[in-house]
Every structure is written in C-alpha cells, then in structure tokens.
Amino acid sequence: MTRHAPSIALITGGSRGLGRNAALKLAEQGTDVIITYRTNRTEAEAVVAQVEAMGRRAVALALDMADSRRFDAFAQQVGEVLESRWQRQQFDFLVNNAGTGGHVSFAETTEAQFDELVDVHFKGVFFLTQKLLPLIADGGRILNVSSGLTRFTLPGYTAYAAMKGAIEVLARYLAKELGPRGITVNTLAPGAIATDFGGGAVRDNAQLNAFVASQTALGRVGEADDIGGVVASLLTSANGWINGQRIEASGGMFL
C-alpha cells in the first residue's frame, strides 16, 4: 500500500492567536506546518513542540511582514527547509494570517499608521504570495485572512478594514490567475475573537465583550478554536471546489 506524503501548510503569524490555533488544527488532521513569527521565538518554538507532540513535523521561521525587501531571502529559506526537513521542493497550503491591529478614527489616522497597515496587511501579503508562488504545489490552496469589518462597520477601523477589503479583491484575482495551476484562493473573514489581537480588547474589555455578544446571533464572542477549525476545513480536499470566495466565520455578527 502506497503511503502519500503529508501535506505541508505555511502559516504566517502562526505563533499566537488564530494562526497558532490553525496550526494545531491542521496538525490534528495530519498536516505538517511551517509557521512564521516576528519577534517571539519562544512562543513559536512552543507551537512547534505541540505540533511535533502530535506526530507531525513543524518548523518556525522569523518573518516581518512589513519588510518586503527580505521576502526573497525568506522564500529561499523556505525552499531550504523544505529540502532539508521534507526532501521536497514545494508546500501545499499558504495561509496569509499575520497582521496587526489598528483602532483609530479616520480623522486621526496618521500617514505612518496608514503605511504600516498597508505594508503588513496588503503589500506584505501581495508580494510574499508572489515570491512563494514557485514553492506552492499545483493543486494547492491559498487562504487569506480578512475580517468581518469588511462587511459591517465599526468606528475606528477605517484604515484596517480598507486593507482587508483589498485582500478580498486580491483573492478573487489570484483565483482567476492561478486557476490553470489548480490552486484555489479564498478569503476567511473572522468576526470579533477573544485573543490578544489589538491589545486583547475583545477578550479583556467586559463592556466590549458584552456588546459583541449581544450583536452576535449565537450570543457570544468568538474564540480561536472557532476559527482554527474553519481554516483546517477549508484546506481539505472536500472543499476543493470553493474558489474565489469570502467565507465569514463570525457566529452571525450584525445580521
């Protein structure tokens, strides 16, 4: 009986929050992972240890999504890791998850804040995906993480939501251009999640937590576990016909 090589997923921002949960959920279903982290190597190595405890292989690599000048070197590093750890030249799934929060009114948004959001959430995703394309296997998957804020509006997220809106348009265009290679490209839009993202406001601010719960059909805020499972599901072969779509996982916020 022939044993098929396990799939490999590269998850940016996989050391914490939704990225960490996605890495663990994918490992549970038999996928090996490469995760990236920006500064906290200890957190990243802890995720690697958890994945390896499940019997899967994992590697953590440093990556600053705001510094596109280093993407060529990063892509080369990924290629070297694939060869040394998996004896392969390509991976199967790219999850563009890494990001930073940004809560500031439109009137008070500075050019520096705007540029940082562009670099991390749009320019970074655009050019990192471009550099990694040769390393993504035909028939693979790309999943961009967006936000429920592209559908509903809350004051203070104008610039952040605009970047995520750009990511959703990008996903549709990539789906069209990469279709000949059998690569699907979709966008996952989480609602408000109780993690440390954005300073942990949804998790730690009782008033905000209660407001979000009151505006959600399922009556609570989201947890990382609610999203990691969706990521893992969207990357299975069973969902291979979903392409160029925005899938919201918000528990029914602002319906």
Backbone as a ProteinNet text record, in pm:
[ID]
protein_1_A
[PRIMARY]
MTRHAPSIALITGGSRGLGRNAALKLAEQGTDVIITYRTNRTEAEAVVAQVEAMGRRAVALALDMADSRRFDAFAQQVGEVLESRWQRQQFDFLVNNAGTGGHVSFAETTEAQFDELVDVHFKGVFFLTQKLLPLIADGGRILNVSSGLTRFTLPGYTAYAAMKGAIEVLARYLAKELGPRGITVNTLAPGAIATDFGGGAVRDNAQLNAFVASQTALGRVGEADDIGGVVASLLTSANGWINGQRIEASGGMFL
[TERTIARY]
84.2	0	88	66	146.7	105.8	204.7	178.3	201.8	102.2	115	186.8	270.8	339.7	238	260.3	165.6	167.8	55.2	50.6	131.3	180.6	255.9	187.6	161.2	99.8	199.8	206.9	285.4	186.5	196.8	104.1	182.2	155.8	223	154.6	235.8	180.9	126.5	196.7	147	189	249.7	299.4	198.3	87.2	-8.1	-146.3	-247.2	-381.6	-437.8	-500.8	-566.8	-468.1	-350.1	-250.5	-204.3	-181.7	-141.6	-249.9	-374	-483.6	-498.5	-483.3	-491.9	-382.1	-261.2	-150.4	-181.2	-237.7	-269.1	-383.8	-484.9	-597	-551.6	-464.2	-411.5	-327	-247.9	-166.9	-255.5	-366.3	-459.9	-511.9	-527.3	-579.1	-467.4	-343.2	-234.3	-148	-156.3	-78.1	45	159.9	281.1	275.7	349.1	336.5	471.2	476.3	582.1	512.4	551.3	489.5	591.7	541.6	631.4	597.1	696.9	680.3	762.8	726.3	800.7	912.2	882.6	985.4	994.3	883.5	882.8	911.8	1038.9	1079.8	1034.9	1033	993.5	850.8	759.1	620.1	613.4	688.7	686.2	738.2	845.4	902.2	807.7	728.1	628.6	522.7	482.7	386.6	448.1	573.6	643.9	644.3	672.5	675.5	538.6	431.4	296.2	262.3	300.4	272.9	350.2	477.2	559.3	511.6	449.9	393.2	275.9	215.2	106.7	159	291.2	348.7	368.8	353.7	371.5	503.2	549.3	670.9	634.7	722.4	696.7	827.8	825.5	941	889.1	964.1	930.2	1038.4	995.2	1086.9	1050	1150.8	1126.4	1085.1	986.2	939.6	871.3	914.6	848.8	769	636.8	551.5	562.4	613	623.9	750.1	840.7	968.8	977	917.4	912.2	1049.8	1147.4	1282	1344.8	1296.5	1354.6	1276.3	1176.2	1092.7	1167.3	1258.3	1337.5	1419.2	1484	1564.7	1477.4	1358	1267.2	1223.6	1188.4	1147.1	1259.3	1382.8	1497	1510	1486.2	1492.9	1385.5	1264.7	1157.4	1197.3	1254.8	1298.5	1401.8	1493.6	1597.4	1538.7	1442.1	1377.7	1297.9	1226.8	1151.2	1244.3	1359	1453.9	1514.9	1554.1	1623.9	1531.4	1410.7	1319.9	1224.2	1185.1	1084.2	1132.4	1254.6	1306.1	1205.8	1150.4	1054.9	1092	1037.1	1064.4	947.4	831	711.8	626.5	544.9	445.4	306.5	203.2	68.5	-24.7	-16.8	-113.5	-41.8	-85.8	-36.3	-150.9	-134.1	-234.5	-175.9	-223.6	-178.1	-255	-202.1	-273.2	-211	-80.6	-11.9	-69.8	-81.2	-133.8	-124	-149.5	-151.7	-285	-325.2	-449.2	-429.9	-539.5	-530.7	-664.4	-676.9	-802.8	-777.5	-818.3	-803.2	-905.4	-962.2	-1064.3	-1004.1	-1090.5	-1045.2	-977.4	-1037.6	-985.7	-848.3	-818.6	-693.6	-588.1	-618.3	-522.6	-405.5	-284.4	-165.5	-116.8	-34.1	21.4	110	180.3	266.4	182.7	70.3	-18.2	-75.7	-116.3	-171.4	-67.1	55.2	161.2	192.9	191.8	219	112.5	-13.5	-121.5	-111.7	-78	-58.7	53	166.4	282.6	253.7	185.2	160.5	44	-66.9	-190.5	-214.1	-152.4	-176.2	-47.6	44.5	169.5	242.4	247.8	316.1	253.9	121.6	51.9	69.6	57.5	71	206.6	313.8	445.9	501	461.6	504.4	443.5	314.3	249.4	317.7	350.7	418.7	551.9	631	762.3	751.7	643.5	629	561.3	507	433	508.8	638.1	708.4	717.6	700.4	711.9	577.5	467.8	335.3	303.3	266.2	240.6	116.3	116.3	-5.3	-114.4	-237	-345.7	-348.6	-267.1	-259.6	-369.6	-353.7	-454.1	-385.4	-449.1	-409.1	-531.1	-513.1	-622.5	-576.6	-644	-613.3	-708.8	-655.7	-739.4	-776.5	-906	-957.6	-1025.5	-1143.8	-1213.5	-1361.1	-1443.8	-1585.2	-1608.4	-1508.1	-1520.1	-1525.2	-1505.2	-1524.1	-1671	-1754.2	-1898.5	-1974.6	-1946.3	-2010.7	-1908	-1957.1	-1866.7	-1873.8	-1757.5	-1746.2	-1647.7	-1679.4	-1589.1	-1450.4	-1348.6	-1212	-1136.5	-1201.6	-1135	-1129.6	-1141	-1147.4	-1027.6	-907	-786.7	-765.6	-781.2	-762.3	-858.4	-986.7	-1086.2	-1062.6	-1015.6	-986.2	-876.7	-775.1	-668	-723	-810	-868	-959.5	-1028	-1108.7	-1022.7	-904.9	-812.2	-768.9	-749.1	-709.3	-818.5	-943.3	-1053.3	-1059.8	-1036.8	-1032.4	-912.4	-799.1	-678.7	-704	-774.4	-800.5	-878.3	-974.9	-1053.4	-967.1	-882.5	-795	-692.8	-639.2	-544.6	-613.6	-737.4	-811.4	-821.2	-843.8	-854	-719.5	-615.5	-484.8	-418.4	-446.9	-382.1	-467.1	-587.4	-674.2	-608.3	-531.2	-466.1	-371.4	-324.3	-238.2	-319.3	-449.9	-533.7	-524.8	-472.7	-459.7	-584.4	-653	-768.6	-724.2	-796.6	-764.3	-894.1	-902.2	-1021.7	-983.1	-1083.4	-1064.5	-1151	-1091.9	-1165.8	-1178.9	-1302.1	-1328.5	-1381.9	-1296.2	-1343.9	-1418.5	-1511.3	-1571.1	-1481.5	-1536.6	-1458.4	-1420.7	-1291	-1238.5	-1166.3	-1185.9	-1124	-981	-887.8	-745.8	-671.2	-537	-459.7	-446.7	-513	-506.5	-565.1	-499.3	-545.7	-541.5	-443.4	-430.3	-523.8	-591.4	-680.5	-810.8	-854	-972.6	-1098.1	-1122.3	-1244.3	-1242.5	-1125.2	-1110.9	-1119.4	-1055.3	-1034.7	-1129.5	-1189.8	-1281	-1422.5	-1470.5	-1600.2	-1714.3	-1709.7	-1815.8	-1816.9	-1698.8	-1689.1	-1729.3	-1686	-1719.5	-1870.9	-1936	-2081.5	-2152.4	-2099.7	-2161.4	-2152.4	-2034.6	-2017.7	-2109.9	-2116.7	-2203.8	-2349.6	-2390.5	-2530	-2563.5	-2462.3	-2482.8	-2451.8	-2431.7	-2397.4	-2509.6	-2552.1	-2667	-2648	-2526.9	-2501.5	-2475.4	-2481.4	-2485.4	-2355.1	-2242.5	-2113	-2009.4	-1891.4	-1781.5	-1713.7	-1639.6	-1569.1	-1444.6	-1404	-1279.4	-1188.3	-1058.8	-963.8	-1002.9	-1056.4	-1098.8	-1207.1	-1285.5	-1391.7	-1334.4	-1214.9	-1154.8	-1055.1	-975.3	-875.4	-937.4	-1052.4	-1121.3	-1171.2	-1213	-1258.7	-1141.1	-1026	-906.2	-873.6	-869.5	-836	-937.5	-1064.3	-1169.3	-1155.8	-1128.9	-1120.8	-1002	-903.5	-785.5	-794.5	-906	-921.4	-965.5	-944.6	-985.7	-1137.3	-1210.8	-1357.2	-1407.3	-1325.5	-1365.2	-1287.8	-1238	-1156	-1229.1	-1364.1	-1440.4	-1480.5	-1447	-1469.2	-1352.2	-1379	-1270.1	-1315.1	-1226.8	-1256.3	-1365.4	-1381.2	-1492.2	-1446.5	-1536	-1518.9	-1607.1	-1545.5	-1620.7	-1610.8	-1724.6	-1724.5	-1752	-1671.5	-1691.7	-1702.9	-1826.5	-1846.2	-1954.9	-2010.5	-2120.7	-2249	-2247	-2364.6	-2365.1	-2253.4	-2247.2	-2326.9	-2401.8	-2473.5	-2555	-2633.6	-2717.7	-2843
-119.2	0	124.6	215.5	336.2	439.3	493.9	599.1	734.1	821.4	953.9	1046.7	1132	1229.4	1323.6	1365.6	1457.4	1592.5	1662.5	1799.9	1888.4	1999.6	2097	2232.8	2297.6	2430.1	2532.1	2647.4	2759.7	2864.1	2894.9	2987	3106.1	3224.6	3343.3	3384	3431.4	3466.9	3345.9	3234.5	3109	3081.7	3179.8	3156	3190.4	3256.5	3301	3316.5	3331.9	3364.5	3268	3323.6	3241.7	3156.8	3211.5	3135.1	3012.5	3029.4	2915.7	2809.3	2851.8	2756.6	2683.7	2757	2694.2	2589.8	2621.4	2526.7	2397.4	2411.3	2292.6	2212.3	2280.5	2210.5	2136.1	2199.4	2133.2	2012.5	2026.7	1913.2	1797	1828.6	1724.1	1642.6	1707.6	1635.2	1581.4	1583.8	1516.1	1603	1734.9	1826.4	1874.6	1874.8	1933.4	2084.8	2159.5	2305.2	2376.6	2487.2	2586.7	2712.4	2761.9	2883.4	2995.8	3118	3232.2	3311.4	3381.7	3470.5	3594.8	3704.9	3830	3848.2	3835.2	3860.5	3751.8	3687.3	3597.1	3453	3421	3287.1	3181.3	3218.2	3121.9	3073.4	3168.1	3130.3	3038.1	3072.7	2993.6	2852.2	2840.8	2708.3	2623.9	2689.8	2616.3	2555.3	2628.6	2574.1	2457.2	2472.7	2363.6	2238.6	2255	2140.8	2074.7	2155	2098.9	2019.4	2073.8	2004.2	1873.4	1877.6	1757.4	1652.6	1698.3	1604.8	1527.3	1581.2	1512.1	1416.4	1410.8	1322.9	1386.3	1518.5	1589.3	1666.4	1708.4	1788.3	1936.6	2017.5	2161.9	2238.3	2357.8	2447.6	2589.3	2668.9	2809.4	2896.6	2993.6	3084.6	3229.2	3314	3455.5	3526.1	3614.9	3691.3	3818.5	3931.1	4059.1	4093.9	4085.8	4109.3	4252.2	4343.5	4482.3	4508.8	4411.6	4431.6	4345.2	4392.8	4314.3	4296	4376.3	4362.8	4228.9	4165	4039	3916.5	3937.2	3824.8	3726.7	3776.6	3685.3	3590.8	3647.4	3565.9	3468	3514	3424.7	3308.4	3337.1	3231.2	3129.5	3178.9	3088.4	3001	3061.5	2986.5	2878.7	2911.8	2812.4	2696.4	2727.6	2622.3	2531.2	2590.3	2511.2	2422.5	2476.2	2397.9	2281.9	2309.4	2202	2088.6	2124.1	2022.2	1945.9	2018	1952.8	1873.1	1922.2	1855.5	1757.7	1787.8	1705.7	1641.1	1676.8	1628.8	1658.4	1778.5	1824.5	1964.2	2002.8	2134.3	2231.3	2179.3	2263.4	2228.3	2326.7	2301.8	2317	2285.2	2271.8	2388.4	2442.7	2542.9	2667.1	2784.6	2911.6	2981.9	3010.6	3083.5	3219.5	3323.8	3460.4	3515.8	3492.2	3522.9	3638.6	3658.5	3755.5	3895.7	3966	4101.4	4172.4	4300.9	4382.6	4455.9	4490	4563.5	4711.3	4779.9	4923.1	4988.7	5049.7	5113.1	5261.5	5339.2	5485	5544.7	5655.5	5717	5762.4	5775.7	5822.7	5958.7	6049.5	6185.4	6190.3	6092.1	6094.4	5998.5	5924.3	5829.7	5904.5	5872.4	5936.7	5859.7	5927.5	5861	5743.8	5757	5648.2	5526.4	5548.4	5436.5	5370.9	5452.1	5400.6	5316.4	5368.8	5297.7	5164.3	5161.2	5035.3	4931.3	4973	4881	4832.6	4921.8	4881.8	4777.6	4806.8	4718.3	4578.2	4569.9	4439.6	4366.1	4436.6	4368.7	4357.9	4445.2	4438.5	4418.1	4512.8	4498.1	4370	4343.5	4223.4	4096.2	4087	3968.7	3955.2	4066.5	4066.5	4010.6	4068.1	4031.8	3904.6	3873.7	3745.5	3630.6	3641	3537.3	3525	3637.6	3636.8	3562.5	3593	3530.1	3380.4	3340.1	3199.3	3114.3	3178.5	3104.3	2984.7	2997.4	2880.9	2763.9	2793.8	2691	2627.6	2681	2626.2	2522	2403.8	2293.5	2319.1	2274.4	2277.1	2199.9	2252.2	2189.7	2230.3	2328.8	2373	2471.9	2534.7	2626.7	2751.5	2866.8	2991	3042.6	3076.7	3129.8	3259.7	3369.9	3499.8	3527.2	3571.5	3603.5	3750.7	3777.4	3913.6	3946.8	4006.9	4048.9	4069.1	4044.3	4076	4223.7	4306	4450.9	4497.5	4408.1	4445.9	4440.9	4374.4	4369	4467.2	4467.1	4562.6	4667	4778	4888	4922.9	4949	4997.8	5113.6	5223.9	5339.1	5300.8	5355.2	5331.5	5228.7	5166	5060.9	5092.7	5219.6	5258.3	5207.9	5239.9	5202.3	5050.7	4990.5	4845.5	4769.8	4806.3	4737	4759	4877.7	4905.1	4813.1	4787.4	4695.2	4553.6	4513	4379.8	4368.5	4478.3	4478.5	4456.8	4516.3	4497.9	4351.9	4288.9	4147.3	4060	4094	4015	4026.5	4145.8	4163.2	4088.2	4098.5	4028.3	3878	3821.2	3677.1	3635.8	3716.7	3682.4	3686.4	3785.5	3794.3	3680.4	3645.8	3534.2	3403.6	3386.9	3264.7	3250.4	3361.7	3359.8	3328.9	3396.8	3381.3	3247.6	3191.8	3067.3	2944.8	2967.6	2856.5	2754.1	2796.2	2698.3	2602.6	2643.4	2554.9	2474.2	2490.7	2416.7	2467.5	2588.6	2646.9	2729.2	2698	2777.3	2888.3	2999.4	3114	3167.4	3166.8	3215	3308.6	3375.2	3465.5	3420.3	3412.5	3381.9	3510.1	3546.8	3671.4	3638.3	3636.2	3613.3	3734.2	3710	3818.4	3853	3918.5	3955.5	3830	3815.1	3695.4	3734.6	3656.4	3683	3629.7	3705.7	3673.5	3799	3795.6	3913.9	4012.3	3984.3	4073.6	4209.8	4314.7	4451	4485.5	4428.4	4455.5	4374.4	4276.2	4188.2	4253.1	4356.5	4432.7	4347.2	4265.6	4183.2	4083.1	4032.2	3935	3999	4115.8	4170.9	4283.9	4350.4	4461.5	4405.6	4397.9	4334	4402.5	4534.7	4608.8	4576.8	4575.3	4542.7	4397.8	4309.6	4168.1	4148.8	4215.7	4203	4262	4373.5	4435	4341.9	4285.2	4193.6	4073.1	4017.7	3902.5	3937.1	4057.1	4097.7	4117.2	4140.3	4162.7	4039.4	3927.2	3802.4	3701.4	3643.4	3552.4	3438.9	3388.7	3277.3	3323.1	3452.6	3504.1	3506.9	3501.7	3510.1	3562.6	3599.1	3636.9	3509	3522.2	3406.8	3372.6	3248.1	3200.5	3151.3	3143	3097.8	2961.2	2874.5	2741	2746.9	2853.4	2867.4	2891.9	2946.6	2984.4	2880.4	2825.9	2727	2609.4	2564.9	2453.6	2488.5	2615	2658.6	2660.1	2709.6	2709.4	2567.4	2475.1	2336.6	2277.1	2308.6	2255.2	2307.3	2436.1	2495.8	2443.6	2386.2	2335.3	2186.8	2122.1	1981.2	1964.4	1845.4	1817.2	1825.5	1804.4	1809	1948	2050.5	2187.4	2243	2154	2194.9	2270.1	2266.9	2336.3	2477	2514.2	2651.6	2735.6	2839.6	2917.5	3061.3	3155.8	3296.4	3350	3290.1	3325.1	3391.3	3469.3	3524.9	3444.3	3376.1	3295.4	3364	3407.4	3473.7	3373.2	3378.8	3295.5	3388	3433.7	3535.8	3498.7	3380.2	3342.8	3418.9	3495.1	3573.6	3712	3785.2	3922.8	4017.1	4106	4213.2	4161.2	4059.3	4006	4091.8
0	0	0	-94.8	-106.9	-2.9	65.5	162.9	96.9	103.7	45.4	143.5	89.5	173.9	235.7	361.6	424.7	356.9	363.5	314.9	408.7	354	432	418.4	531.6	531.9	585.8	519.7	570.7	622.5	750.6	816.3	869	814.1	867.4	998.5	1091.2	1222.4	1294.3	1284.9	1341.7	1484.5	1549.9	1685.4	1793.3	1755	1856.7	1793.2	1876.6	1830.8	1729	1624.7	1524	1445.8	1418.6	1344.8	1420.3	1549.4	1633.7	1634.5	1652.3	1658	1525	1414.8	1282.8	1265.1	1311.2	1300.1	1375.8	1494.4	1574.9	1514.2	1462.1	1399.4	1273.6	1196.5	1077.3	1115.2	1219.8	1265.4	1309.6	1373.4	1417.2	1299.6	1183.9	1068.5	978.2	1029.7	959.9	872.2	887.9	805.2	880.9	815	870.7	851.6	934.4	927.9	934.8	862	877.1	927	1042.3	1095.4	1096.4	1086.3	1098.7	1224.5	1273.1	1388	1361.2	1425.2	1402.4	1503	1633.4	1734.2	1841	1874.6	1989.7	1948	1942.6	1902	2003.2	2130.4	2234.1	2213.1	2184	2154.5	2033.8	1931	1808	1832.3	1906.8	1934	2019.3	2103.1	2182	2091.3	1986.7	1890.9	1815.4	1775	1706.9	1794.1	1922.4	2014.7	2024.6	2028.8	2035.2	1909.5	1794.6	1668.4	1662.4	1702.7	1698.4	1797.5	1907.5	2004.9	1946	1839.9	1770	1662.9	1649.4	1548.9	1413	1406.1	1279.6	1282.6	1167.8	1159.3	1156.8	1214.6	1219	1222.6	1166.3	1165.7	1189.6	1264.8	1287.2	1223.3	1143.4	1075.6	1107.5	1123.8	1150.3	1021.3	1032.1	916.3	963.6	908	933.2	808.6	817.1	701.7	648.6	729.9	687.5	606.5	599.2	532	406.9	298.4	174.6	111.4	152.3	96.7	131.9	235.4	281.1	232.9	150.8	108	18	-66.1	-149.3	-62	40.2	131.4	208.4	246.7	319.2	229.9	104.9	13.4	-5.3	-14	-26	98.8	214.5	340	344.6	299.5	295.3	204.9	88.4	-2.5	60.8	135.3	201.8	310.5	384.6	490.7	431.6	322.3	256.9	215.9	161.8	116.1	232.8	337.4	448.6	539.4	563.7	656	588	465.4	398.3	268	225.8	96.9	-15.1	-10	-110.5	-157.3	-272.3	-326.9	-310.8	-270.3	-262.5	-140.9	-98.4	6.3	-55.4	21.9	-33.5	-2.2	118.4	162.9	214.9	169.1	223.4	293.3	422.6	499.5	536.3	469.2	495.6	614.7	731.6	855.9	934.3	924.9	1011	994.9	1105.6	1098.7	1232.1	1228.1	1349	1356.1	1475.7	1494.5	1464.7	1438.8	1417	1447.6	1565	1604.5	1622	1521.6	1526.8	1430	1468	1383.3	1250	1150.7	1020.1	1031.6	1106.8	1118.4	1184.4	1269.5	1344.9	1290.5	1184.5	1127.8	1065.4	1110.2	1054.6	931.9	853.2	735.2	776.1	887.1	934.5	972.9	1042.2	1077.9	953.1	858.1	733	659.7	649	577.7	643.4	776.8	847	814.6	812.7	780.6	636.6	545	405.3	395.1	458.1	447.1	500.3	612.8	675.7	610.1	591.4	553	403.2	324.8	181.1	100.7	108.8	33.7	74.2	202.8	250.1	195.7	204.4	154.7	3.5	-68.9	-214.8	-257	-204.3	-253.6	-189	-66.2	-9	-89.2	-120.3	-200.4	-336	-396.9	-526.7	-517.4	-414	-400.3	-371.4	-304.1	-266.7	-374.7	-478	-581.2	-637	-669.4	-723	-625	-495.7	-392.7	-356.9	-411.7	-384.8	-491.1	-447.5	-540.2	-623.7	-747.7	-828.3	-755.6	-760.6	-685.5	-540	-504.1	-365	-328.8	-212.9	-161.1	-106.7	-129.3	-63	10.4	137.6	218.6	283.3	248.7	307.1	422.9	534.6	649.5	644.5	636	628.8	761.3	756.7	878	849.1	949.4	937.9	914.3	947.2	932.5	787.6	692.5	552.6	512.8	594.5	567	654.2	784.6	875	918.1	969.2	1002.7	1151	1208.2	1344.9	1345	1409.4	1410.2	1462.1	1396	1441.1	1360.5	1263.6	1186.5	1037.2	1001.8	860.8	782.1	825.7	751.2	753.5	870.1	883.4	792.2	795.2	714.5	566	529.8	389.2	336.8	419	378.3	360.4	451.8	441.8	319.5	287.1	166	42.6	41.8	-69.3	-80.5	33.2	34.6	-26.9	-1.6	-56.2	-207.9	-260.3	-406.3	-463.5	-396.8	-440.8	-452.5	-355.2	-356.6	-481	-521.5	-639.7	-766.3	-775.4	-891.5	-893.9	-778.8	-772.8	-810.3	-765.8	-800.5	-951.8	-1019.7	-1166	-1230.5	-1184.8	-1247.3	-1215.8	-1098.4	-1059.5	-1090.3	-1141.4	-1178.8	-1269.2	-1371.4	-1458.2	-1384.7	-1267.6	-1187.5	-1086.8	-1086.8	-992.5	-850.6	-832.5	-698.7	-668.4	-559.8	-518.9	-424.2	-429.5	-343.5	-284	-153.4	-83.5	29.7	84.1	197	313.3	431.6	554.1	635.3	668.3	741.8	881.1	983.7	1119.9	1173.7	1265.8	1341.8	1459.1	1559.5	1677.3	1755.9	1784.9	1850.4	1978.2	2081.8	2211.9	2214.6	2154.3	2159.9	2204.2	2197.9	2235.2	2119.8	2006.5	1890.8	1927.3	1876.3	1904.7	2052.1	2121.8	2264.8	2351.6	2290.7	2367.1	2407.9	2334.6	2375.6	2382.5	2281.2	2280.3	2395.1	2427.1	2535	2673.1	2690.3	2823.7	2863.6	2765	2794.2	2809.3	2932.3	2959.4	2885.5	2875.9	2807.9	2658.4	2596.3	2453.4	2429.2	2517.5	2505	2507.4	2601.7	2614.3	2492.8	2441	2322.1	2202.3	2179.5	2066.2	2080.7	2200.4	2223.1	2194.7	2232.5	2212.3	2065.1	1983.1	1840.7	1755.9	1822.1	1753.2	1770.6	1661.6	1665.5	1764	1777.4	1868.6	2011.7	2036.9	2173	2249.4	2180.6	2249.3	2150.8	2202.6	2113.6	2064.1	1956.9	1902.2	1981.9	1970.5	2030.5	1918.2	1947.8	1846.4	1790.5	1878.1	1834.3	1726.9	1727.6	1627.4	1488.3	1481.6	1353.8	1303.6	1392.5	1351.1	1278.6	1327.7	1263.3	1124.3	1105.5	973.2	875.7	920.3	835.9	790.7	887	854.3	757.4	777.8	690.5	548.3	533.8	400.9	320.5	388.5	319.2	286.7	320.8	288.1	143.9	90	-47.5	-62.9	44.9	38.2	-1.2	24.4	-8.8	-127.8	-211.7	-324.1	-433.4	-433.3	-535.7	-492	-368.6	-320.8	-368.5	-444.7	-504.3	-528.2	-495.3	-516.2	-426	-308.1	-220.3	-90.9	-34.5	100.3	193.3	288.7	385.2	520.7	573.9	703.6	815	919.5	1037.6	1157.2	1183.5	1287.4	1387.9	1373.7	1462.4	1432.3	1322.8	1286.3	1346.8	1329.3	1381.1	1292.5	1354	1284.7	1166.3	1189.8	1083	1064.5
[MASK]
+++++++++++++++++++++++++++++++++++++++++++++++++++++++++++++++++++++++++++++++++++++++++++++++++++++++++++++++++++++++++++++++++++++++++++++++++++++++++++++++++++++++++++++++++++++++++++++++++++++++++++++++++++++++++++++++++++++++++++++++++++++++++++++++

